[in-house]
Amino acid sequence: KDVMFGMDETLPNGIISNKKGTQVGLVDGKLVIQIHPANREKLVDVGSMMNKSAFSVMVDCPLSRIYDLFASMGLRHLPVLKNGKVVRVINRSCLNSKYVQEKTGYHLY
């Protein structure tokens, strides 16, 4: 039987496998998916797995609003859109004061 995890469930440590040779699990805190060589060229519709109500911001969104979204919603990643297309994905590490100062010249307090 295939093992499925919902978006809000926690994967066990280590790797688990299904009968088709796909392996998934956490290694050093990162999600790892290993696909059997015979399945690597197959197309998969990931639309059913995507979060259709994900947060995103426009390229001209104020940094304070972005910070508030990360802090209040517990986000890990935030797509940045321009003309309806993703041009960048901001992650938590982008919000540390040193990174912000390097990229914008502004200091966070």
C-alpha positions as CSV (number, residue, x, y, z in Angstrom):
1,K,0.0,0.0,0.0
2,D,1.3,3.5,-0.9
3,V,2.1,5.8,2.0
4,M,0.6,9.2,1.7
5,F,1.1,12.3,3.9
6,G,-1.1,15.3,4.1
7,M,0.3,18.8,4.1
8,D,-0.1,19.2,7.8
9,E,1.3,15.8,8.9
10,T,4.9,15.2,9.9
11,L,7.0,12.7,8.0
12,P,8.9,10.2,10.1
13,N,12.7,10.5,10.3
14,G,14.5,8.4,7.8
15,I,13.3,7.1,4.4
16,I,10.1,5.1,3.7
17,S,9.4,3.3,0.3
18,N,6.4,2.2,-1.6
19,K,6.1,-0.9,-3.9
20,K,6.9,1.2,-7.0
21,G,10.4,2.1,-5.7
22,T,9.6,5.7,-4.7
23,Q,11.3,6.7,-1.5
24,V,10.4,9.7,0.6
25,G,11.5,11.0,4.0
26,L,13.5,13.4,6.0
27,V,17.3,13.5,5.8
28,D,19.2,16.1,7.9
29,G,15.9,18.0,8.2
30,K,15.3,18.2,4.5
31,L,12.6,16.5,2.5
32,V,14.1,13.9,0.1
33,I,12.2,12.2,-2.6
34,Q,13.9,9.4,-4.6
35,I,12.1,8.2,-7.7
36,H,12.8,4.9,-9.3
37,P,14.7,5.3,-12.6
38,A,11.9,3.7,-14.6
39,N,9.5,6.5,-13.4
40,R,11.8,9.5,-13.9
41,E,10.6,10.4,-17.4
42,K,6.9,10.1,-16.6
43,L,4.8,13.3,-16.3
44,V,2.9,13.9,-13.1
45,D,0.1,16.4,-12.7
46,V,1.0,18.1,-9.4
47,G,-2.0,20.4,-9.5
48,S,-4.0,18.2,-7.1
49,M,-1.1,18.5,-4.5
50,M,-0.7,22.2,-4.8
51,N,-2.2,24.6,-2.2
52,K,-4.5,26.7,-4.2
53,S,-5.0,29.3,-1.5
54,A,-1.3,30.0,-0.9
55,F,-0.2,33.5,0.1
56,S,1.8,35.5,-2.5
57,V,2.8,39.2,-2.8
58,M,3.5,41.5,-5.7
59,V,7.0,42.8,-6.4
60,D,6.2,46.2,-5.0
61,C,4.9,44.9,-1.7
62,P,6.4,46.7,1.3
63,L,9.0,44.7,3.3
64,S,7.0,45.4,6.5
65,R,4.0,43.6,5.0
66,I,6.1,40.6,4.0
67,Y,7.6,40.4,7.5
68,D,4.1,40.6,9.0
69,L,2.9,37.7,6.7
70,F,5.8,35.5,7.8
71,A,5.4,36.3,11.5
72,S,1.6,36.1,11.7
73,M,1.0,33.2,9.3
74,G,4.0,31.1,10.2
75,L,5.1,31.0,6.5
76,R,8.3,29.3,5.3
77,H,8.1,30.5,1.7
78,L,6.3,33.3,-0.1
79,P,6.1,33.6,-3.9
80,V,6.6,37.1,-5.3
81,L,4.5,37.8,-8.4
82,K,5.0,40.2,-11.3
83,N,2.3,40.3,-14.0
84,G,0.8,37.1,-12.6
85,K,4.0,35.1,-12.8
86,V,6.3,34.0,-10.0
87,V,9.6,35.9,-10.3
88,R,11.1,34.9,-6.9
89,V,10.3,33.0,-3.8
90,I,11.2,34.6,-0.4
91,N,12.0,32.3,2.4
92,R,12.6,33.0,6.1
93,S,16.3,33.4,5.8
94,C,15.7,36.3,3.4
95,L,14.3,38.2,6.4
96,N,17.4,38.3,8.6
97,S,18.7,41.8,9.2
98,K,22.1,41.2,7.5
99,Y,20.5,39.8,4.3
100,V,18.0,42.7,4.1
101,Q,20.8,45.3,4.7
102,E,22.9,43.7,1.9
103,K,20.0,43.7,-0.6
104,T,18.3,47.0,0.3
105,G,20.7,49.1,2.2
106,Y,18.1,49.4,5.1
107,H,18.6,48.3,8.7
108,L,16.0,46.2,10.4
109,Y,15.4,46.9,14.1
